[in-house]
Amino acid sequence: MYYVKYLIFFSMESKEEQLSEMCEDAFVNIKEACMRLQERTKCSNKVVIDMLNSVSEFYMLQDNHQ
């Protein structure tokens, strides 16, 4: 019985680590995309922030429609 509980705990911990790693990867990818945008267009931080807010709004609306 202990072995089963250990496996369940290990599986849950592993999923949390995977989720954490995915979030970190996504953050790095988004940050790099924003940096490339600024390098190419010389746009201000405000433009990038407005763009990210638009993307966030899009996903919030998608979530509300489900």
mmCIF file of the N, C-alpha and C atoms, coordinates in Angstrom:
data_MODEL
# 
_entry.id   MODEL 
# 
loop_
_atom_site.group_PDB 
_atom_site.id 
_atom_site.type_symbol 
_atom_site.label_atom_id 
_atom_site.label_alt_id 
_atom_site.label_comp_id 
_atom_site.label_asym_id 
_atom_site.label_entity_id 
_atom_site.label_seq_id 
_atom_site.pdbx_PDB_ins_code 
_atom_site.Cartn_x 
_atom_site.Cartn_y 
_atom_site.Cartn_z 
_atom_site.occupancy 
_atom_site.B_iso_or_equiv 
_atom_site.pdbx_formal_charge 
_atom_site.auth_seq_id 
_atom_site.auth_comp_id 
_atom_site.auth_asym_id 
_atom_site.auth_atom_id 
_atom_site.pdbx_PDB_model_num 
ATOM 1   N N  . MET A 1 1  ? 0.825   -1.198 0.000   1.00 0.00 ? 1  MET A N  1 
ATOM 2   C CA . MET A 1 1  ? 0.000   0.000  0.000   1.00 0.00 ? 1  MET A CA 1 
ATOM 3   C C  . MET A 1 1  ? 0.871   1.265  0.000   1.00 0.00 ? 1  MET A C  1 
ATOM 4   N N  . TYR A 1 2  ? 1.935   1.251  0.803   1.00 0.00 ? 2  TYR A N  1 
ATOM 5   C CA . TYR A 1 2  ? 2.845   2.398  0.847   1.00 0.00 ? 2  TYR A CA 1 
ATOM 6   C C  . TYR A 1 2  ? 3.430   2.658  -0.536  1.00 0.00 ? 2  TYR A C  1 
ATOM 7   N N  . TYR A 1 3  ? 3.766   1.613  -1.239  1.00 0.00 ? 3  TYR A N  1 
ATOM 8   C CA . TYR A 1 3  ? 4.358   1.724  -2.565  1.00 0.00 ? 3  TYR A CA 1 
ATOM 9   C C  . TYR A 1 3  ? 3.403   2.438  -3.523  1.00 0.00 ? 3  TYR A C  1 
ATOM 10  N N  . VAL A 1 4  ? 2.122   2.103  -3.457  1.00 0.00 ? 4  VAL A N  1 
ATOM 11  C CA . VAL A 1 4  ? 1.120   2.732  -4.328  1.00 0.00 ? 4  VAL A CA 1 
ATOM 12  C C  . VAL A 1 4  ? 1.001   4.214  -3.991  1.00 0.00 ? 4  VAL A C  1 
ATOM 13  N N  . LYS A 1 5  ? 0.952   4.544  -2.704  1.00 0.00 ? 5  LYS A N  1 
ATOM 14  C CA . LYS A 1 5  ? 0.864   5.950  -2.297  1.00 0.00 ? 5  LYS A CA 1 
ATOM 15  C C  . LYS A 1 5  ? 2.097   6.719  -2.770  1.00 0.00 ? 5  LYS A C  1 
ATOM 16  N N  . TYR A 1 6  ? 3.254   6.093  -2.671  1.00 0.00 ? 6  TYR A N  1 
ATOM 17  C CA . TYR A 1 6  ? 4.495   6.718  -3.110  1.00 0.00 ? 6  TYR A CA 1 
ATOM 18  C C  . TYR A 1 6  ? 4.453   6.977  -4.611  1.00 0.00 ? 6  TYR A C  1 
ATOM 19  N N  . LEU A 1 7  ? 3.974   5.997  -5.370  1.00 0.00 ? 7  LEU A N  1 
ATOM 20  C CA . LEU A 1 7  ? 3.889   6.171  -6.821  1.00 0.00 ? 7  LEU A CA 1 
ATOM 21  C C  . LEU A 1 7  ? 2.932   7.298  -7.193  1.00 0.00 ? 7  LEU A C  1 
ATOM 22  N N  . ILE A 1 8  ? 1.800   7.377  -6.510  1.00 0.00 ? 8  ILE A N  1 
ATOM 23  C CA . ILE A 1 8  ? 0.829   8.441  -6.772  1.00 0.00 ? 8  ILE A CA 1 
ATOM 24  C C  . ILE A 1 8  ? 1.446   9.797  -6.447  1.00 0.00 ? 8  ILE A C  1 
ATOM 25  N N  . PHE A 1 9  ? 2.112   9.898  -5.287  1.00 0.00 ? 9  PHE A N  1 
ATOM 26  C CA . PHE A 1 9  ? 2.753   11.142 -4.891  1.00 0.00 ? 9  PHE A CA 1 
ATOM 27  C C  . PHE A 1 9  ? 3.835   11.524 -5.900  1.00 0.00 ? 9  PHE A C  1 
ATOM 28  N N  . PHE A 1 10 ? 4.657   10.569 -6.289  1.00 0.00 ? 10 PHE A N  1 
ATOM 29  C CA . PHE A 1 10 ? 5.739   10.825 -7.239  1.00 0.00 ? 10 PHE A CA 1 
ATOM 30  C C  . PHE A 1 10 ? 5.167   11.291 -8.576  1.00 0.00 ? 10 PHE A C  1 
ATOM 31  N N  . SER A 1 11 ? 4.087   10.680 -9.007  1.00 0.00 ? 11 SER A N  1 
ATOM 32  C CA . SER A 1 11 ? 3.451   11.048 -10.268 1.00 0.00 ? 11 SER A CA 1 
ATOM 33  C C  . SER A 1 11 ? 2.925   12.484 -10.200 1.00 0.00 ? 11 SER A C  1 
ATOM 34  N N  . MET A 1 12 ? 2.285   12.836 -9.078  1.00 0.00 ? 12 MET A N  1 
ATOM 35  C CA . MET A 1 12 ? 1.753   14.192 -8.921  1.00 0.00 ? 12 MET A CA 1 
ATOM 36  C C  . MET A 1 12 ? 2.890   15.212 -8.886  1.00 0.00 ? 12 MET A C  1 
ATOM 37  N N  . GLU A 1 13 ? 3.956   14.889 -8.165  1.00 0.00 ? 13 GLU A N  1 
ATOM 38  C CA . GLU A 1 13 ? 5.099   15.790 -8.074  1.00 0.00 ? 13 GLU A CA 1 
ATOM 39  C C  . GLU A 1 13 ? 5.744   15.959 -9.444  1.00 0.00 ? 13 GLU A C  1 
ATOM 40  N N  . SER A 1 14 ? 5.841   14.879 -10.176 1.00 0.00 ? 14 SER A N  1 
ATOM 41  C CA . SER A 1 14 ? 6.425   14.922 -11.510 1.00 0.00 ? 14 SER A CA 1 
ATOM 42  C C  . SER A 1 14 ? 5.599   15.811 -12.436 1.00 0.00 ? 14 SER A C  1 
ATOM 43  N N  . LYS A 1 15 ? 4.271   15.719 -12.343 1.00 0.00 ? 15 LYS A N  1 
ATOM 44  C CA . LYS A 1 15 ? 3.405   16.552 -13.177 1.00 0.00 ? 15 LYS A CA 1 
ATOM 45  C C  . LYS A 1 15 ? 3.562   18.029 -12.818 1.00 0.00 ? 15 LYS A C  1 
ATOM 46  N N  . GLU A 1 16 ? 3.708   18.328 -11.525 1.00 0.00 ? 16 GLU A N  1 
ATOM 47  C CA . GLU A 1 16 ? 3.912   19.709 -11.106 1.00 0.00 ? 16 GLU A CA 1 
ATOM 48  C C  . GLU A 1 16 ? 5.235   20.236 -11.642 1.00 0.00 ? 16 GLU A C  1 
ATOM 49  N N  . GLU A 1 17 ? 6.268   19.410 -11.609 1.00 0.00 ? 17 GLU A N  1 
ATOM 50  C CA . GLU A 1 17 ? 7.562   19.816 -12.148 1.00 0.00 ? 17 GLU A CA 1 
ATOM 51  C C  . GLU A 1 17 ? 7.469   20.046 -13.648 1.00 0.00 ? 17 GLU A C  1 
ATOM 52  N N  . GLN A 1 18 ? 6.747   19.177 -14.347 1.00 0.00 ? 18 GLN A N  1 
ATOM 53  C CA . GLN A 1 18 ? 6.583   19.340 -15.791 1.00 0.00 ? 18 GLN A CA 1 
ATOM 54  C C  . GLN A 1 18 ? 5.829   20.630 -16.100 1.00 0.00 ? 18 GLN A C  1 
ATOM 55  N N  . LEU A 1 19 ? 4.780   20.910 -15.337 1.00 0.00 ? 19 LEU A N  1 
ATOM 56  C CA . LEU A 1 19 ? 4.004   22.130 -15.543 1.00 0.00 ? 19 LEU A CA 1 
ATOM 57  C C  . LEU A 1 19 ? 4.868   23.358 -15.270 1.00 0.00 ? 19 LEU A C  1 
ATOM 58  N N  . SER A 1 20 ? 5.636   23.303 -14.213 1.00 0.00 ? 20 SER A N  1 
ATOM 59  C CA . SER A 1 20 ? 6.524   24.408 -13.879 1.00 0.00 ? 20 SER A CA 1 
ATOM 60  C C  . SER A 1 20 ? 7.544   24.635 -14.990 1.00 0.00 ? 20 SER A C  1 
ATOM 61  N N  . GLU A 1 21 ? 8.100   23.566 -15.516 1.00 0.00 ? 21 GLU A N  1 
ATOM 62  C CA . GLU A 1 21 ? 9.075   23.673 -16.597 1.00 0.00 ? 21 GLU A CA 1 
ATOM 63  C C  . GLU A 1 21 ? 8.427   24.232 -17.866 1.00 0.00 ? 21 GLU A C  1 
ATOM 64  N N  . MET A 1 22 ? 7.201   23.794 -18.164 1.00 0.00 ? 22 MET A N  1 
ATOM 65  C CA . MET A 1 22 ? 6.490   24.295 -19.340 1.00 0.00 ? 22 MET A CA 1 
ATOM 66  C C  . MET A 1 22 ? 6.221   25.795 -19.205 1.00 0.00 ? 22 MET A C  1 
ATOM 67  N N  . CYS A 1 23 ? 5.821   26.228 -18.009 1.00 0.00 ? 23 CYS A N  1 
ATOM 68  C CA . CYS A 1 23 ? 5.552   27.652 -17.774 1.00 0.00 ? 23 CYS A CA 1 
ATOM 69  C C  . CYS A 1 23 ? 6.821   28.474 -17.929 1.00 0.00 ? 23 CYS A C  1 
ATOM 70  N N  . GLU A 1 24 ? 7.925   27.965 -17.400 1.00 0.00 ? 24 GLU A N  1 
ATOM 71  C CA . GLU A 1 24 ? 9.194   28.664 -17.520 1.00 0.00 ? 24 GLU A CA 1 
ATOM 72  C C  . GLU A 1 24 ? 9.620   28.763 -18.987 1.00 0.00 ? 24 GLU A C  1 
ATOM 73  N N  . ASP A 1 25 ? 9.470   27.676 -19.728 1.00 0.00 ? 25 ASP A N  1 
ATOM 74  C CA . ASP A 1 25 ? 9.807   27.683 -21.155 1.00 0.00 ? 25 ASP A CA 1 
ATOM 75  C C  . ASP A 1 25 ? 8.945   28.680 -21.920 1.00 0.00 ? 25 ASP A C  1 
ATOM 76  N N  . ALA A 1 26 ? 7.651   28.704 -21.608 1.00 0.00 ? 26 ALA A N  1 
ATOM 77  C CA . ALA A 1 26 ? 6.738   29.626 -22.287 1.00 0.00 ? 26 ALA A CA 1 
ATOM 78  C C  . ALA A 1 26 ? 7.130   31.069 -21.997 1.00 0.00 ? 26 ALA A C  1 
ATOM 79  N N  . PHE A 1 27 ? 7.452   31.357 -20.737 1.00 0.00 ? 27 PHE A N  1 
ATOM 80  C CA . PHE A 1 27 ? 7.857   32.712 -20.368 1.00 0.00 ? 27 PHE A CA 1 
ATOM 81  C C  . PHE A 1 27 ? 9.095   33.136 -21.160 1.00 0.00 ? 27 PHE A C  1 
ATOM 82  N N  . VAL A 1 28 ? 10.088  32.271 -21.220 1.00 0.00 ? 28 VAL A N  1 
ATOM 83  C CA . VAL A 1 28 ? 11.326  32.584 -21.942 1.00 0.00 ? 28 VAL A CA 1 
ATOM 84  C C  . VAL A 1 28 ? 11.028  32.810 -23.424 1.00 0.00 ? 28 VAL A C  1 
ATOM 85  N N  . ASN A 1 29 ? 10.199  31.957 -24.020 1.00 0.00 ? 29 ASN A N  1 
ATOM 86  C CA . ASN A 1 29 ? 9.860   32.110 -25.444 1.00 0.00 ? 29 ASN A CA 1 
ATOM 87  C C  . ASN A 1 29 ? 9.132   33.418 -25.714 1.00 0.00 ? 29 ASN A C  1 
ATOM 88  N N  . ILE A 1 30 ? 8.196   33.768 -24.856 1.00 0.00 ? 30 ILE A N  1 
ATOM 89  C CA . ILE A 1 30 ? 7.441   35.017 -25.028 1.00 0.00 ? 30 ILE A CA 1 
ATOM 90  C C  . ILE A 1 30 ? 8.367   36.213 -24.854 1.00 0.00 ? 30 ILE A C  1 
ATOM 91  N N  . LYS A 1 31 ? 9.210   36.165 -23.830 1.00 0.00 ? 31 LYS A N  1 
ATOM 92  C CA . LYS A 1 31 ? 10.155  37.262 -23.592 1.00 0.00 ? 31 LYS A CA 1 
ATOM 93  C C  . LYS A 1 31 ? 11.087  37.450 -24.786 1.00 0.00 ? 31 LYS A C  1 
ATOM 94  N N  . GLU A 1 32 ? 11.602  36.346 -25.325 1.00 0.00 ? 32 GLU A N  1 
ATOM 95  C CA . GLU A 1 32 ? 12.502  36.437 -26.479 1.00 0.00 ? 32 GLU A CA 1 
ATOM 96  C C  . GLU A 1 32 ? 11.779  36.980 -27.707 1.00 0.00 ? 32 GLU A C  1 
ATOM 97  N N  . ALA A 1 33 ? 10.525  36.588 -27.887 1.00 0.00 ? 33 ALA A N  1 
ATOM 98  C CA . ALA A 1 33 ? 9.740   37.106 -29.016 1.00 0.00 ? 33 ALA A CA 1 
ATOM 99  C C  . ALA A 1 33 ? 9.542   38.615 -28.866 1.00 0.00 ? 33 ALA A C  1 
ATOM 100 N N  . CYS A 1 34 ? 9.288   39.065 -27.669 1.00 0.00 ? 34 CYS A N  1 
ATOM 101 C CA . CYS A 1 34 ? 9.110   40.500 -27.425 1.00 0.00 ? 34 CYS A CA 1 
ATOM 102 C C  . CYS A 1 34 ? 10.413  41.254 -27.676 1.00 0.00 ? 34 CYS A C  1 
ATOM 103 N N  . MET A 1 35 ? 11.518  40.663 -27.258 1.00 0.00 ? 35 MET A N  1 
ATOM 104 C CA . MET A 1 35 ? 12.821  41.299 -27.481 1.00 0.00 ? 35 MET A CA 1 
ATOM 105 C C  . MET A 1 35 ? 13.135  41.394 -28.976 1.00 0.00 ? 35 MET A C  1 
ATOM 106 N N  . ARG A 1 36 ? 12.808  40.337 -29.736 1.00 0.00 ? 36 ARG A N  1 
ATOM 107 C CA . ARG A 1 36 ? 13.029  40.367 -31.190 1.00 0.00 ? 36 ARG A CA 1 
ATOM 108 C C  . ARG A 1 36 ? 12.158  41.443 -31.835 1.00 0.00 ? 36 ARG A C  1 
ATOM 109 N N  . LEU A 1 37 ? 10.905  41.542 -31.385 1.00 0.00 ? 37 LEU A N  1 
ATOM 110 C CA . LEU A 1 37 ? 10.003  42.567 -31.906 1.00 0.00 ? 37 LEU A CA 1 
ATOM 111 C C  . LEU A 1 37 ? 10.592  43.953 -31.672 1.00 0.00 ? 37 LEU A C  1 
ATOM 112 N N  . GLN A 1 38 ? 11.087  44.185 -30.467 1.00 0.00 ? 38 GLN A N  1 
ATOM 113 C CA . GLN A 1 38 ? 11.655  45.496 -30.165 1.00 0.00 ? 38 GLN A CA 1 
ATOM 114 C C  . GLN A 1 38 ? 12.934  45.761 -30.964 1.00 0.00 ? 38 GLN A C  1 
ATOM 115 N N  . GLU A 1 39 ? 13.734  44.741 -31.164 1.00 0.00 ? 39 GLU A N  1 
ATOM 116 C CA . GLU A 1 39 ? 14.955  44.918 -31.951 1.00 0.00 ? 39 GLU A CA 1 
ATOM 117 C C  . GLU A 1 39 ? 14.631  45.278 -33.401 1.00 0.00 ? 39 GLU A C  1 
ATOM 118 N N  . ARG A 1 40 ? 13.622  44.629 -33.949 1.00 0.00 ? 40 ARG A N  1 
ATOM 119 C CA . ARG A 1 40 ? 13.273  44.846 -35.365 1.00 0.00 ? 40 ARG A CA 1 
ATOM 120 C C  . ARG A 1 40 ? 12.519  46.144 -35.593 1.00 0.00 ? 40 ARG A C  1 
ATOM 121 N N  . THR A 1 41 ? 11.649  46.503 -34.645 1.00 0.00 ? 41 THR A N  1 
ATOM 122 C CA . THR A 1 41 ? 10.776  47.658 -34.862 1.00 0.00 ? 41 THR A CA 1 
ATOM 123 C C  . THR A 1 41 ? 11.167  48.885 -34.057 1.00 0.00 ? 41 THR A C  1 
ATOM 124 N N  . LYS A 1 42 ? 12.048  48.700 -33.083 1.00 0.00 ? 42 LYS A N  1 
ATOM 125 C CA . LYS A 1 42 ? 12.447  49.789 -32.176 1.00 0.00 ? 42 LYS A CA 1 
ATOM 126 C C  . LYS A 1 42 ? 11.254  50.355 -31.411 1.00 0.00 ? 42 LYS A C  1 
ATOM 127 N N  . CYS A 1 43 ? 10.245  49.525 -31.184 1.00 0.00 ? 43 CYS A N  1 
ATOM 128 C CA . CYS A 1 43 ? 9.055   49.978 -30.467 1.00 0.00 ? 43 CYS A CA 1 
ATOM 129 C C  . CYS A 1 43 ? 9.357   50.073 -28.968 1.00 0.00 ? 43 CYS A C  1 
ATOM 130 N N  . SER A 1 44 ? 8.527   50.839 -28.290 1.00 0.00 ? 44 SER A N  1 
ATOM 131 C CA . SER A 1 44 ? 8.721   51.056 -26.855 1.00 0.00 ? 44 SER A CA 1 
ATOM 132 C C  . SER A 1 44 ? 8.171   49.877 -26.042 1.00 0.00 ? 44 SER A C  1 
ATOM 133 N N  . ASN A 1 45 ? 8.513   49.874 -24.774 1.00 0.00 ? 45 ASN A N  1 
ATOM 134 C CA . ASN A 1 45 ? 7.970   48.858 -23.869 1.00 0.00 ? 45 ASN A CA 1 
ATOM 135 C C  . ASN A 1 45 ? 6.446   48.942 -23.814 1.00 0.00 ? 45 ASN A C  1 
ATOM 136 N N  . LYS A 1 46 ? 5.902   50.162 -23.917 1.00 0.00 ? 46 LYS A N  1 
ATOM 137 C CA . LYS A 1 46 ? 4.448   50.325 -23.857 1.00 0.00 ? 46 LYS A CA 1 
ATOM 138 C C  . LYS A 1 46 ? 3.763   49.579 -24.991 1.00 0.00 ? 46 LYS A C  1 
ATOM 139 N N  . VAL A 1 47 ? 4.340   49.611 -26.166 1.00 0.00 ? 47 VAL A N  1 
ATOM 140 C CA . VAL A 1 47 ? 3.773   48.886 -27.309 1.00 0.00 ? 47 VAL A CA 1 
ATOM 141 C C  . VAL A 1 47 ? 3.760   47.385 -27.019 1.00 0.00 ? 47 VAL A C  1 
ATOM 142 N N  . VAL A 1 48 ? 4.848   46.888 -26.480 1.00 0.00 ? 48 VAL A N  1 
ATOM 143 C CA . VAL A 1 48 ? 4.923   45.463 -26.150 1.00 0.00 ? 48 VAL A CA 1 
ATOM 144 C C  . VAL A 1 48 ? 3.899   45.114 -25.069 1.00 0.00 ? 48 VAL A C  1 
ATOM 145 N N  . ILE A 1 49 ? 3.785   45.953 -24.071 1.00 0.00 ? 49 ILE A N  1 
ATOM 146 C CA . ILE A 1 49 ? 2.817   45.714 -22.991 1.00 0.00 ? 49 ILE A CA 1 
ATOM 147 C C  . ILE A 1 49 ? 1.395   45.715 -23.540 1.00 0.00 ? 49 ILE A C  1 
ATOM 148 N N  . ASP A 1 50 ? 1.082   46.677 -24.406 1.00 0.00 ? 50 ASP A N  1 
ATOM 149 C CA . ASP A 1 50 ? -0.258  46.732 -25.012 1.00 0.00 ? 50 ASP A CA 1 
ATOM 150 C C  . ASP A 1 50 ? -0.541  45.469 -25.825 1.00 0.00 ? 50 ASP A C  1 
ATOM 151 N N  . MET A 1 51 ? 0.471   45.012 -26.564 1.00 0.00 ? 51 MET A N  1 
ATOM 152 C CA . MET A 1 51 ? 0.307   43.796 -27.364 1.00 0.00 ? 51 MET A CA 1 
ATOM 153 C C  . MET A 1 51 ? 0.052   42.586 -26.458 1.00 0.00 ? 51 MET A C  1 
ATOM 154 N N  . LEU A 1 52 ? 0.836   42.476 -25.388 1.00 0.00 ? 52 LEU A N  1 
ATOM 155 C CA . LEU A 1 52 ? 0.648   41.353 -24.462 1.00 0.00 ? 52 LEU A CA 1 
ATOM 156 C C  . LEU A 1 52 ? -0.719  41.412 -23.779 1.00 0.00 ? 52 LEU A C  1 
ATOM 157 N N  . ASN A 1 53 ? -1.173  42.621 -23.465 1.00 0.00 ? 53 ASN A N  1 
ATOM 158 C CA . ASN A 1 53 ? -2.517  42.763 -22.883 1.00 0.00 ? 53 ASN A CA 1 
ATOM 159 C C  . ASN A 1 53 ? -3.592  42.320 -23.872 1.00 0.00 ? 53 ASN A C  1 
ATOM 160 N N  . SER A 1 54 ? -3.404  42.623 -25.145 1.00 0.00 ? 54 SER A N  1 
ATOM 161 C CA . SER A 1 54 ? -4.360  42.189 -26.169 1.00 0.00 ? 54 SER A CA 1 
ATOM 162 C C  . SER A 1 54 ? -4.401  40.665 -26.267 1.00 0.00 ? 54 SER A C  1 
ATOM 163 N N  . VAL A 1 55 ? -3.241  40.055 -26.223 1.00 0.00 ? 55 VAL A N  1 
ATOM 164 C CA . VAL A 1 55 ? -3.175  38.590 -26.272 1.00 0.00 ? 55 VAL A CA 1 
ATOM 165 C C  . VAL A 1 55 ? -3.864  38.002 -25.042 1.00 0.00 ? 55 VAL A C  1 
ATOM 166 N N  . SER A 1 56 ? -3.603  38.593 -23.893 1.00 0.00 ? 56 SER A N  1 
ATOM 167 C CA . SER A 1 56 ? -4.232  38.130 -22.652 1.00 0.00 ? 56 SER A CA 1 
ATOM 168 C C  . SER A 1 56 ? -5.755  38.247 -22.731 1.00 0.00 ? 56 SER A C  1 
ATOM 169 N N  . GLU A 1 57 ? -6.238  39.378 -23.232 1.00 0.00 ? 57 GLU A N  1 
ATOM 170 C CA . GLU A 1 57 ? -7.684  39.568 -23.389 1.00 0.00 ? 57 GLU A CA 1 
ATOM 171 C C  . GLU A 1 57 ? -8.278  38.518 -24.318 1.00 0.00 ? 57 GLU A C  1 
ATOM 172 N N  . PHE A 1 58 ? -7.580  38.225 -25.415 1.00 0.00 ? 58 PHE A N  1 
ATOM 173 C CA . PHE A 1 58 ? -8.046  37.221 -26.359 1.00 0.00 ? 58 PHE A CA 1 
ATOM 174 C C  . PHE A 1 58 ? -8.269  35.893 -25.643 1.00 0.00 ? 58 PHE A C  1 
ATOM 175 N N  . TYR A 1 59 ? -7.302  35.465 -24.844 1.00 0.00 ? 59 TYR A N  1 
ATOM 176 C CA . TYR A 1 59 ? -7.417  34.173 -24.160 1.00 0.00 ? 59 TYR A CA 1 
ATOM 177 C C  . TYR A 1 59 ? -8.473  34.204 -23.057 1.00 0.00 ? 59 TYR A C  1 
ATOM 178 N N  . MET A 1 60 ? -8.657  35.351 -22.409 1.00 0.00 ? 60 MET A N  1 
ATOM 179 C CA . MET A 1 60 ? -9.711  35.448 -21.404 1.00 0.00 ? 60 MET A CA 1 
ATOM 180 C C  . MET A 1 60 ? -11.081 35.329 -22.067 1.00 0.00 ? 60 MET A C  1 
ATOM 181 N N  . LEU A 1 61 ? -11.236 35.944 -23.231 1.00 0.00 ? 61 LEU A N  1 
ATOM 182 C CA . LEU A 1 61 ? -12.505 35.842 -23.956 1.00 0.00 ? 61 LEU A CA 1 
ATOM 183 C C  . LEU A 1 61 ? -12.742 34.411 -24.420 1.00 0.00 ? 61 LEU A C  1 
ATOM 184 N N  . GLN A 1 62 ? -11.707 33.746 -24.884 1.00 0.00 ? 62 GLN A N  1 
ATOM 185 C CA . GLN A 1 62 ? -11.841 32.339 -25.286 1.00 0.00 ? 62 GLN A CA 1 
ATOM 186 C C  . GLN A 1 62 ? -12.297 31.482 -24.115 1.00 0.00 ? 62 GLN A C  1 
ATOM 187 N N  . ASP A 1 63 ? -11.749 31.761 -22.957 1.00 0.00 ? 63 ASP A N  1 
ATOM 188 C CA . ASP A 1 63 ? -12.086 31.013 -21.754 1.00 0.00 ? 63 ASP A CA 1 
ATOM 189 C C  . ASP A 1 63 ? -13.542 31.261 -21.353 1.00 0.00 ? 63 ASP A C  1 
ATOM 190 N N  . ASN A 1 64 ? -14.017 32.485 -21.543 1.00 0.00 ? 64 ASN A N  1 
ATOM 191 C CA . ASN A 1 64 ? -15.404 32.826 -21.201 1.00 0.00 ? 64 ASN A CA 1 
ATOM 192 C C  . ASN A 1 64 ? -16.406 32.185 -22.130 1.00 0.00 ? 64 ASN A C  1 
ATOM 193 N N  . HIS A 1 65 ? -15.992 31.891 -23.370 1.00 0.00 ? 65 HIS A N  1 
ATOM 194 C CA . HIS A 1 65 ? -16.908 31.294 -24.343 1.00 0.00 ? 65 HIS A CA 1 
ATOM 195 C C  . HIS A 1 65 ? -17.048 29.778 -24.169 1.00 0.00 ? 65 HIS A C  1 
ATOM 196 N N  . GLN A 1 66 ? -16.226 29.193 -23.354 1.00 0.00 ? 66 GLN A N  1 
ATOM 197 C CA . GLN A 1 66 ? -16.288 27.745 -23.193 1.00 0.00 ? 66 GLN A CA 1 
ATOM 198 C C  . GLN A 1 66 ? -17.210 27.346 -22.088 1.00 0.00 ? 66 GLN A C  1 
# 
